[in-house]
């Protein structure tokens, strides 16, 4: 049983390494939410339901946080764009990552 858990962990880490920050945030949030929801749900006798709800809430919030970390801006017009955009569609300037 431990070998299966370790194998799942290794594949999960490998899959997350190739993802964008938004996808990583969603995956990490889903995992953390599932664990926390499962623990809380177990206390009330609804472990799987709590894990499912926790995973959904964790994935949504993790994706939002990851998307905000990926935001870029145009130094000319000041508009913000997601990480998928390389050049400003307004004036063609190369976008810079927002320093946090």
GISUL-V864248 format. One record per residue. RES is the residue in one letter. SS is DSSP state (H for helix, E for strand, L for the rest). OMEGA is omega in degrees with one decimal (none if undefined). NEAR is the number of other C-alpha atoms within 12 Angstrom. Layout:
# GISUL-V864248
res=(RES,RES)
ss=(SS,SS)
omega=(OMEGA,OMEGA)
near=(NEAR,NEAR)
This chain:
# GISUL-V864248
res=(X,X,X,X,X,X,X,X,X,X,X,X,X,X,X,X,X,X,X,X,X,X,X,X,X,X,X,X,X,X,X,X,X,X,X,X,X,X,X,X,X,X,X,X,X,X,X,X,X,X,X,X,X,X,X,X,X,X,X,X,X,X,X,X,X,X,X,X,X,X,X,X,X,X,X,X,X,X,X,X,X,X,X,X,X,X,X,X,X,X,X,X,X,X,X,X,X,X,X,X)
ss=(L,H,H,H,H,H,H,H,H,H,H,H,H,H,H,H,H,L,L,L,H,H,H,H,H,H,H,H,H,H,H,H,H,H,H,H,H,H,H,H,H,H,H,L,L,L,H,H,H,H,H,H,H,H,H,H,H,H,H,H,H,H,H,H,H,H,H,H,H,L,L,E,E,L,L,L,L,L,L,E,E,L,L,L,L,L,E,L,L,L,L,L,L,E,L,E,E,L,L,L)
omega=(179.3,-179.9,179.0,178.1,178.6,178.1,177.4,178.9,-179.9,179.0,178.3,178.8,179.5,179.8,-177.8,-176.7,-178.1,-175.2,174.2,179.7,178.8,179.9,177.1,178.7,179.4,-178.8,179.8,178.3,178.9,179.2,179.9,179.0,178.9,179.3,-178.9,177.9,177.9,178.9,179.6,178.2,178.8,180.0,-179.8,178.3,-179.3,-175.6,-178.6,178.1,178.1,178.6,178.7,178.7,178.8,179.2,-180.0,180.0,179.2,179.4,-179.8,-178.9,177.2,177.9,178.3,178.9,178.8,179.1,178.5,178.9,-178.4,-172.9,175.7,178.6,176.9,-178.9,-179.6,-175.9,176.4,-179.4,-179.6,-179.8,176.9,-173.9,-179.0,-178.6,-177.5,-179.0,179.5,179.4,-179.5,-174.2,175.3,179.0,176.5,-176.4,179.6,175.9,178.0,179.3,-178.7,none)
near=(7,8,9,10,11,12,13,14,15,14,14,18,17,13,16,20,16,13,18,22,26,28,27,31,29,29,32,32,30,28,30,26,30,29,26,26,29,25,22,21,21,17,15,14,14,17,20,21,23,25,29,25,27,30,28,26,26,30,29,26,26,28,27,23,22,26,26,25,25,29,27,27,30,26,20,17,17,17,24,28,27,26,25,19,22,20,24,24,17,18,14,16,19,23,28,24,23,20,10,8)
